Every structure is written in C-alpha cells, then in structure tokens.
C-alpha cells in the first residue's frame, strides 16, 4: 500500500510539472508544429501554390530521385541551373527550394541567392527538405 501511495505521489508531481511547463511556455505544446525559420514553408502549404520546385542537392541525388518536375539548381552548377529555371519560371509564380534534409542549409543559401537574382520573387525553402516529400 505504501508503494502505491509513493507511485501516485510521483505521478502527480510529473503531471503537475508537465502542466506548469505547458502553461508557462517553458515547453511547446506537443500538438503544435515546430516553428518555421524565416523563409521556410511546409510541404502542405507549398503544394496548393503549384510552385516551381528547385532541387539544391547534388546531381547524383537528383538523378536518383527528385520531386516530379523539379529543376536541378545547386551551388556547383549555378549558371546552367539558373538558365533552366528561367525557362519555366514566370514572375508571380512561387519557387520552393529543397535540399536533402531538415539540417541541410543549401536550400536556404540557394533561396537567398535566387531572391537576389530575381529581385523580390516569392521564394521559400522547404521545411524538412527532400525527407519531407512522400515516397
């Protein structure tokens, strides 16, 4: 009986601590999506925009698999990739750049370079990168 009372006490302390953390803002609510970095977009929000998809991964990764219709534009082959993009992009159409994963910073660098090159186009980096794409 004493063990049951100790367990109940510990359970109550854990629950109260969790509730306090949620209410005080010390911990994010488990049902909320993680915050997006500036310039990022979630896949669910990008799909309805019918964007031009830009793959910032390596050519080998692109050839192995990519988002259908995407254009290879990475740092190694910037000039020819930019020319390929200009063949399909029209002003006013959203561009979404993706790289390998959530931790990959290449898509953000490419998106920033495209923003400078295209002067104020609507350009995002895909949150989660290629890993966010359902396969």
C-alpha positions as CSV (number, residue, x, y, z in Angstrom):
1,X,0.0,0.0,0.0
2,X,2.9,2.4,0.8
3,X,4.4,1.7,-2.7
4,X,1.1,2.6,-4.4
5,X,0.9,5.9,-2.5
6,X,4.5,6.7,-3.5
7,X,3.7,5.9,-7.1
8,X,0.6,8.1,-7.0
9,X,2.6,11.0,-5.5
10,X,5.3,10.7,-8.2
11,X,2.7,10.6,-10.9
12,X,1.0,13.7,-9.6
13,X,4.4,15.6,-9.4
14,X,5.1,14.6,-13.1
15,X,1.7,15.7,-14.3
16,X,1.9,19.0,-12.4
17,X,5.3,19.7,-13.8
18,X,4.2,19.0,-17.3
19,X,1.1,21.2,-16.9
20,X,3.2,24.0,-15.5
21,X,5.7,23.7,-18.3
22,X,2.9,24.0,-20.9
23,X,1.1,26.9,-19.2
24,X,4.3,28.9,-18.5
25,X,5.6,28.4,-22.1
26,X,8.7,26.5,-20.9
27,X,7.8,23.6,-23.3
28,X,5.9,23.7,-26.6
29,X,2.6,22.1,-26.7
30,X,3.0,18.6,-28.1
31,X,0.2,19.1,-30.7
32,X,1.8,22.1,-32.2
33,X,4.0,22.0,-35.3
34,X,7.6,23.1,-34.9
35,X,8.4,26.7,-35.7
36,X,9.5,27.6,-39.2
37,X,12.6,29.5,-39.8
38,X,12.2,32.7,-41.8
39,X,11.7,31.9,-45.5
40,X,10.7,28.3,-44.8
41,X,7.4,26.7,-45.9
42,X,5.8,23.4,-45.0
43,X,5.0,20.9,-47.8
44,X,1.3,21.0,-47.1
45,X,1.4,24.8,-47.6
46,X,3.6,24.7,-50.7
47,X,1.6,22.1,-52.6
48,X,-1.5,24.3,-53.3
49,X,0.7,27.1,-54.6
50,X,1.8,24.9,-57.6
51,X,5.4,26.2,-57.3
52,X,8.4,25.7,-59.4
53,X,10.4,23.1,-57.4
54,X,14.1,23.7,-57.3
55,X,16.4,20.8,-56.2
56,X,19.5,22.1,-54.5
57,X,21.0,18.6,-53.9
58,X,23.8,17.1,-55.9
59,X,23.4,15.9,-59.5
60,X,23.7,12.3,-58.4
61,X,21.0,12.7,-55.8
62,X,18.8,14.5,-58.3
63,X,19.3,11.7,-60.9
64,X,18.5,9.0,-58.3
65,X,15.1,10.7,-57.4
66,X,13.5,14.1,-57.2
67,X,10.2,15.8,-56.9
68,X,8.5,15.4,-60.3
69,X,9.0,18.4,-62.5
70,X,11.7,19.9,-60.3
71,X,14.8,21.7,-61.7
72,X,18.3,21.0,-60.6
73,X,19.9,24.2,-59.4
74,X,22.8,23.8,-56.9
75,X,25.9,25.7,-56.0
76,X,28.2,23.6,-58.2
77,X,26.1,24.3,-61.3
78,X,24.6,27.7,-60.6
79,X,24.7,29.2,-64.1
80,X,23.2,26.4,-66.1
81,X,20.7,25.7,-63.3
82,X,19.6,29.3,-63.3
83,X,19.1,29.2,-67.1
84,X,16.9,26.0,-66.7
85,X,14.9,27.8,-64.0
86,X,14.3,30.8,-66.3
87,X,12.9,28.6,-69.0
88,X,10.0,27.5,-66.8
89,X,9.5,30.3,-64.2
90,X,7.3,33.3,-64.7
91,X,7.1,36.3,-62.5
92,X,4.4,35.8,-59.8
93,X,4.9,32.1,-59.6
94,X,6.2,30.8,-56.3
95,X,9.6,29.0,-56.1
96,X,10.3,26.3,-53.5
97,X,13.8,25.1,-53.0
98,X,14.7,21.9,-51.3
99,X,17.8,20.1,-50.2
100,X,18.5,16.8,-48.6
101,X,17.0,17.2,-45.1
102,X,15.9,19.4,-42.3
103,X,19.5,20.0,-41.3
104,X,20.7,20.9,-44.8
105,X,21.3,24.6,-45.2
106,X,21.9,24.5,-49.0
107,X,18.2,25.2,-49.8
108,X,18.3,28.4,-47.7
109,X,21.5,29.6,-49.4
110,X,20.1,28.9,-52.9
111,X,16.8,30.6,-52.0
112,X,18.6,33.7,-50.8
113,X,20.8,33.8,-54.0
114,X,17.6,33.4,-56.1
115,X,15.9,36.2,-54.2
116,X,18.8,38.5,-55.1
117,X,18.9,37.3,-58.7
118,X,15.2,37.5,-59.3
119,X,14.5,40.7,-57.3
120,X,11.7,40.0,-54.8
121,X,10.2,36.8,-56.2
122,X,8.2,34.7,-53.8
123,X,10.9,32.1,-52.8
124,X,10.8,29.6,-50.0
125,X,13.0,26.8,-48.6
126,X,11.1,23.6,-48.0
127,X,11.0,22.7,-44.3
128,X,12.4,19.2,-44.0
129,X,13.8,19.1,-47.5
130,X,13.7,16.0,-49.6
131,X,12.9,14.0,-46.5
132,X,9.5,15.8,-46.3
133,X,8.5,14.6,-49.7
134,X,6.3,11.4,-49.5
135,X,7.7,8.5,-51.4
